[in-house]
């Protein structure tokens, strides 16, 4: 399982629409509108790095209004929850 966090600067008029469009993409587990240097944050969970590349550079890049992204790839999860089992259902 590959987990990534995508930080996005977007056209502010499209924040709500983009958040929903992102949340509807397979592989995007959550999308948040946030305050600070970025406008949206997407949490991505996919099987392989190739799936991550396709999602970020393929499907997300086609969405209108995303101006800039920064993708953080998680190396290790530190949590009280068993995230791997929570998100592997049905994969």
DAWO-V224724 format. One record per helix or strand of 3 or more residues. SS is the DSSP state (a for helix, b for strand). FROM is the first residue (numbers start at 1). TO is the last residue. If there is no record, write none. Layout:
ss & from & to
SS & FROM & TO
SS & FROM & TO
This chain:
ss & from & to
b & 2 & 10
a & 12 & 23
b & 28 & 33
b & 40 & 46
a & 49 & 62
b & 66 & 73
a & 83 & 87
